[in-house]
Amino acid sequence: MGSPRTRALRNSAALSVPRRATPHVVSRNEPTLLVRDTVLLGDSIDLLNSLPEASVDLIFADPPYNLQLEGVLNRPDQSLVDAVDDDWDKFASFADYDRFTRDWMSAAQRVMKPNATLWVIGSYHNIFRVGSIMQDLGFWLLNDIVWRKANPMPNFRGRRFTNAHETMIWASKSANAKNYTFHYDALKAGNEDTQVRSDWYLPLCTGGERLKDANGDKVHPTQKPEALLARILLSSTNPGDVVLDPFFGSGTTGAVAKRLGRHYIGIERDPVYAKAARARIAAVDPLDDEALAIAPSKRSEPRIPFNALIEAGLILPGAELVDSKRRFRAKVKADGSLVLGPATGSIHKIGALAQGLPACNGWTFWHVEKRDELIVIDTLRQDIRASMPAD
């Protein structure tokens, strides 16, 4: 969450952040053409309204949570907890907070491309209000993601459960946005060929990643871990996309975007936070193109029917297909269908019928036997794809 933090103003002279070339910083009085890799200084709603319409691919927003904290909070040893008690997180009423949320979210929706998506993170204090307003504005909710914190702050008063998670809402611009970016296959490949779930177990931002000032105090009270932003950007953006963060804070979104070959636009009203973010981002080295290359998804690959394997001579009519344990045997017909007992159908239908299941991926279920070796027929399909000319 980024906004004024008075205590940090006193320590702006020396921040323990390495310095290199500095990204351009645009003041709110400069022209409002879309300038990428930029920190915009000013009010988030004003600056969102000044940006070109339909110009960004993804928005990550970490708005004020409206925590409603009262008084001081001490640990059992009576040391003071550095909680979020800054003015930027205080609103006079829920109505004021809802008005603020509706205003920035409407402005964000305007700058989103038709297939752009929005991520908003929050806690139980605000996320339900945020979600309701998102739906009122016509956003289409795709997922809610639970960030389970590996190292949450304890509940020192012992009056509630330990608050060990935050919630993110991922939404498309509207219900009509069907071609939003989601790298399902790449995520699954990096997760041991298992679908990535909607609960993410990641630690809080600590150690060397946490920005601190000359006195060793946290530059920003709610700095998010880079691993969280990396998963978001890798799942729902492409290299070269424009990522906007309207509450830029210490610049985590920009640092991760630069490292992953994405462009960033940050909006931040506090010059101390902006200064820290600029220095942090300048120190980031982008990954090379090979490391950032996205494997094509299965949906984007050309469709190869089973009959193409017969036409290519990779499987002959009359051949038998078997499962990996040789429990079932089906005969291949000249038209590409399979015969198993009295049943005839596609590789998928017969595979499901053999197992007594409602559905089956025949490409991975059936094998052909060649020289006493079982070869999954999907391998033959990939051979055909590899031989096809590139677009």
For each residue, the residues with C-beta under 8 A, 3 or more apart:
1: 62 63 64 65 84 88 89 220 221 222 247 249
2: 62 220 247 248 249 250 268 269 270 273
3: 64 86 87 88 89 247 269 270
4: 9 86 87 88 269 270
5: 8 9 86 88 220 221 270 272 273
6: 9 10 86 87
7: 10 11 217
8: 5 11 12 213 217 219 220 270 272 273
9: 4 5 6 12 272
10: 6 7
11: 7 8 14 15 213 214 215 217 272
12: 8 9 15 213 271 272 275
13: 214
14: 11 213 214
15: 11 12 211 212 213 214 219 275 276 279
16: 211 212 213 214
17: 211 276 279 280 283
18: 279 283
19: 22 279 282 283
20: 282 283
21: 282
22: 19 25 278 279 282
23: 37 38 39 254 278 281 282
24: 35 37 38
25: 22 38 39 40 41 274 278
26: 30 35 38 39 40 41
27: 30 41 42
28: 40 41 42 43 46 47 50
29:
30: 26 27
31:
32: 50 51 52
33: 52
34: 51 52 55 242 265
35: 24 26 38 265
36: 242 263 264 265
37: 23 24 254 258 263 264 265
38: 23 24 25 26 35 264 265 266
39: 23 25 26 248 251 254 266 267 268 274 277 278
40: 25 26 28 47 265 266 267 268
41: 25 26 27 28 268 269 271 274
42: 27 28 46 47 267 269
43: 28 46 47 269
44: 47 48 104 107 246 247 267 269
45: 48 49 100 103 104 107
46: 28 42 43 49 50
47: 28 40 42 43 44 50 51 246 267
48: 44 45 51 104 107 108 110 111 246 267
49: 45 46 107 110
50: 28 32 46 47
51: 32 34 47 48 55 56 111 244 265
52: 32 33 34 55 111
53: 110 111
54: 110 111 112 113 114
55: 34 51 52 111 113 242
56: 51 59 111 112 113 116 242 243 244 265
57: 113 116 181 237 238 241 242 243
58: 116 117 118 119 181 233 236 237 241 242 243 244
59: 56 108 111 112 116 117 118 119 243 244 245 246
60: 119 121 229 232 243 244 245 253
61: 104 108 118 119 120 121 245 246 247
62: 1 2 120 121 222 224 245 247 249
63: 1 101 104 120 122 126 130 246 247
64: 1 3 88 89 91 97 100 126 247
65: 1 84 89 122 123 125 126 222
66: 89 90 91 94 97 125 126
67: 83 84 89 123 125
68: 125
69: 73 83 84 85 89
70:
71:
72: 80 81
73: 69 80 81 83 156 157
74: 78 79 80 81 156
75: 78 79 80 81 156
76: 156
77:
78: 74 75
79: 74 75
80: 72 73 74 75
81: 72 73 74 75 153 156
82: 217 218 221
83: 67 69 73 221
84: 1 65 67 69 89 221 222
85: 69 89
86: 3 4 5 6 89 90 221
87: 3 4 6 90
88: 1 3 4 5 64 270
89: 1 3 64 65 66 67 69 84 85 86
90: 66 86 87
91: 64 66 94 96 97 100
92: 96
93: 96 97
94: 66 91 97 98 129
95: 98 99
96: 91 92 93 99 100
97: 64 66 91 93 94 100 101 126 129
98: 94 95 101 102 129 133
99: 95 96 102 103
100: 45 64 91 96 97 103 104
101: 63 97 98 104 105 126 129 130 133
102: 98 99 105 106 133 136 137
103: 45 99 100 106 107
104: 44 45 48 61 63 100 101 107 108 246
105: 101 102 108 109 118 130 133 134 137 139
106: 102 103 109 110 137
107: 44 45 48 49 103 104 110 111
108: 48 59 61 104 105 111 112 118 244 246
109: 105 106 112 118 137 138 139 173
110: 48 49 53 54 106 107
111: 48 51 52 53 54 55 56 59 107 108 244
112: 54 56 59 108 109 116 117 118 173
113: 54 55 56 57 116 173
114: 54 173 177
115: 172 173 177 178 179 180 181
116: 56 57 58 59 112 113 172 173 177 180
117: 58 59 112 142 170 171 172 173 177 180 181 236
118: 58 59 61 105 108 109 112 134 139 169 170 171 172 173
119: 58 59 60 61 168 169 170 232 236
120: 61 62 63 127 130 134 168 169 171
121: 60 61 62 127 147 166 167 168 224
122: 63 65 125 126 127 130 166 167 168 169
123: 65 67 126 127 163 166 167
124: 127 128 163 167
125: 65 66 67 68 122
126: 63 64 65 66 97 101 122 123 129 130
127: 120 121 122 123 124 130 131 166 167 169
128: 124 131 132
129: 94 97 98 101 126 132 133
130: 63 101 105 120 122 126 127 133 134 169
131: 127 128 134 135 141 144 169
132: 128 129 135 136
133: 98 101 102 105 129 130 136 137
134: 105 118 120 130 131 137 139 141 169 171
135: 131 132 138 139 141
136: 102 132 133
137: 102 105 106 109 133 134
138: 109 135 173 174 175
139: 105 109 118 134 135 171 172 173 174
140: 171 172 173 174 175 177
141: 131 134 135 144 169 170 171
142: 117 170 171 172 180
143: 169 170 198
144: 131 141 167 168 169 170 198
145: 167 168 169 170 198 199 200
146: 165 166 167 168 198 199 200
147: 121 165 166 167 168 200 202 228
148: 164 165 199 200 201 202
149: 152 164 165 166 202 203 204
150: 201 202 203 204
151: 203 204 206
152: 149 162 163 164 165 204
153: 81 162 163
154: 162
155: 158 159 160 161 162 163
156: 73 74 75 76 81
157: 73 160
158: 155
159: 155
160: 155 157 163
161: 155 164
162: 152 153 154 155
163: 123 124 152 153 155 160
164: 148 149 152 161
165: 146 147 148 149 152
166: 121 122 123 127 146 147 149
167: 121 122 123 124 127 144 145 146 147
168: 119 120 121 122 144 145 146 147 232
169: 118 119 120 122 127 130 131 134 141 143 144 145
170: 117 118 119 141 142 143 144 145 236
171: 117 118 120 134 139 140 141 142
172: 115 116 117 118 139 140 142 175 177 180
173: 109 112 113 114 115 116 117 118 138 139 140 177
174: 138 139 140 177
175: 138 140 172
176:
177: 114 115 116 117 140 172 173 174 180
178: 115
179: 115
180: 115 116 117 142 172 177 236
181: 57 58 115 117 236 237 238 241
182: 235 236
183: 186 187 234 235 236 294 297
184: 187 188 195 297
185: 188 189 295 297 298
186: 183 189 190 234 294 295 297
187: 183 184 190 191 195 196 234 235
188: 184 185 191 193 194 195 196
189: 185 186 193 295
190: 186 187
191: 187 188 194 195 196
192:
193: 188 189
194: 188 191
195: 184 187 188 191
196: 187 188 191 235
197: 200
198: 143 144 145 146
199: 145 146 148
200: 145 146 147 148 197 228 231
201: 148 150
202: 147 148 149 150 225 227 228 231
203: 149 150 151 206 225 227
204: 149 150 151 152 225
205: 209 210 223 224 225 226 252
206: 151 203 209 210
207: 210
208:
209: 205 206 223 225 226
210: 205 206 207 218 223
211: 15 16 17 218 219 220 223 250 276 280
212: 15 16 216 217 218 219
213: 8 11 12 14 15 16 216 217 218 219
214: 11 13 14 15 16
215: 11
216: 212 213
217: 7 8 11 82 212 213
218: 82 210 211 212 213 221 223
219: 8 15 211 212 213 223 250 272 273 276
220: 1 2 5 8 211 223 249 250 273 276
221: 1 5 82 83 84 86 218
222: 1 62 65 84 249
223: 205 209 210 211 218 219 220 249 250 252
224: 62 121 205 228 229 252
225: 202 203 204 205 209 228 229 252
226: 205 209 229 230 252 255 256
227: 202 203 230 231
228: 147 200 202 224 225 231 232
229: 60 224 225 226 232 233 252 253 256 257
230: 226 227 233 234 256 259 260
231: 200 202 227 228 234 235
232: 60 119 168 228 229 235 236
233: 58 229 230 236 237 243 256 257 260 262
234: 183 186 187 230 231 237 260
235: 182 183 187 196 231 232
236: 58 117 119 170 180 181 182 183 232 233
237: 57 58 181 233 234 241 243 260 262
238: 57 181 241 262 294
239: 260 261 262 289 292 294
240: 261 262 263
241: 57 58 181 237 238 262 263
242: 34 36 55 56 57 58 262 263 264 265
243: 56 57 58 59 60 233 237 253 257 262 263 264 265
244: 51 56 58 59 60 108 111 264 265 266 267
245: 59 60 61 62 248 253 254 264 265 266 267
246: 44 47 48 59 61 63 104 108 267
247: 1 2 3 44 61 62 63 64 267 268
248: 2 39 245 251 253 254 266 267 268 273 274 277
249: 1 2 62 220 222 223 252 268 273 277
250: 2 211 219 220 223 273 276 277 280
251: 39 248 254 255 266 273 276 277 278 280 281
252: 205 223 224 225 226 229 249 255 256
253: 60 229 243 245 248 256 257 264 266
254: 23 37 39 245 248 251 257 258 264 266 277 280 281
255: 226 251 252 258 259 277 280 281 284
256: 226 229 230 233 252 253 259 260
257: 229 233 243 253 254 260 262 263 264
258: 37 254 255 261 262 264 281 284 286
259: 230 255 256 284 285 286 287
260: 230 233 234 237 239 256 257 286 287 292
261: 239 240 258 286 287 289 292
262: 233 237 238 239 240 241 242 243 257 258
263: 36 37 240 241 242 243 257
264: 36 37 38 242 243 244 245 253 254 257 258 281
265: 34 35 36 37 38 40 51 56 242 243 244 245
266: 38 39 40 244 245 248 251 253 254 274 277
267: 39 40 42 44 47 48 244 245 246 247 248
268: 2 39 40 41 247 248 249 273 274 277
269: 2 3 4 41 42 43 44
270: 2 3 4 5 8 88 273 274
271: 12 41 274 275
272: 5 8 9 11 12 219 275 276
273: 2 5 8 219 220 248 249 250 251 268 270 276 277
274: 25 39 41 248 266 268 270 271 277 278
275: 12 15 271 272 278 279
276: 15 17 211 219 220 250 251 272 273 279 280
277: 39 248 249 250 251 254 255 266 268 273 274 280 281
278: 22 23 25 39 251 274 275 281 282
279: 15 17 18 19 22 275 276 282 283
280: 17 211 250 251 254 255 276 277 283 284
281: 23 251 254 255 258 264 277 278 284
282: 19 20 21 22 23 278 279
283: 17 18 19 20 279 280
284: 255 258 259 280 281
285: 259
286: 258 259 260 261
287: 259 260 261 291 292
288: 291 292
289: 239 261 292 293
290: 293
291: 287 288
292: 239 260 261 287 288 289
293: 289 290
294: 183 186 238 239
295: 185 186 189
296: 300 301
297: 183 184 185 186 300 301
298: 185 301
299:
300: 296 297
301: 296 297 298 385
302: 385 388
303:
304: 308 309 381 384 385
305: 308 336
306: 309 310 336 346 347 362 377
307: 310 311 335 336
308: 304 305 311 312 381 384
309: 304 306 312 314 315 377 380 381 384
310: 306 307 313 314 315 316 317 332 334 336
311: 307 308
312: 308 309 384
313: 310 316
314: 309 310 380 383 384
315: 309 310 319 321 332 368 377 380
316: 310 313 319 332
317: 310 332 333 334
318: 331 332
319: 315 316 331 332 368
320: 329 330 331 332 369
321: 315 329 330 331 332 338 347 366 367 368 377
322: 326 327 328 329 330 366 367 368 369 374
323: 326 327 328 351 354 365 366 367
324: 365 367 374 376
325:
326: 322 323 329 374
327: 322 323 354
328: 322 323 340 354 355
329: 320 321 322 326 340
330: 320 321 322 338 339 340 350 354 366
331: 318 319 320 321 338 339 340
332: 310 315 316 317 318 319 320 321 336 338
333: 317 336 337 338 339 344
334: 310 317
335: 307
336: 305 306 307 310 332 333 346
337: 333 344 345 346
338: 321 330 331 332 333 344 345 346 347 350 366
339: 330 331 333 343 344 350
340: 328 329 330 331 343 350 353 354
341:
342:
343: 339 340 349 350 353
344: 333 337 338 339 350
345: 337 338 348 349 350 353
346: 306 336 337 338 349 350 362
347: 306 321 338 350 351 362 363 365 366 377
348: 345 351 352 359 360 361 362
349: 343 345 346 352 353 360 362
350: 330 338 339 340 343 344 345 346 347 353 354 362
351: 323 347 348 354 355 360 361 362 365 366
352: 348 349 355 357 358 359 360
353: 340 343 345 349 350 356
354: 323 327 328 330 340 350 351 360
355: 328 351 352 360 365
356: 353
357: 352 360
358: 352
359: 348 352
360: 348 349 351 352 354 355 357 365
361: 348 351 364 365
362: 306 346 347 348 349 350 351 365 366 377
363: 347 366 376 377 378 381
364: 361 376 378
365: 323 324 347 351 355 360 361 362
366: 321 322 323 330 338 347 351 362 363 376 377
367: 321 322 323 324 374 375 376 377
368: 315 319 321 322 374 375 377 380
369: 320 322 372 373 374 375
370: 373 375
371:
372: 369
373: 369 370
374: 322 324 326 367 368 369
375: 367 368 369 370 379 380
376: 324 363 364 366 367 379
377: 306 309 315 321 347 362 363 366 367 368 380 381
378: 363 364 381 382
379: 375 376 382 383
380: 309 314 315 368 375 377 383 384
381: 304 308 309 363 377 378 384 385
382: 378 379 385 386
383: 314 379 380 386 387
384: 304 308 309 312 314 380 381 387 388
385: 301 302 304 381 382 388
386: 382 383
387: 383 384
388: 302 384 385
389:
390:
391:
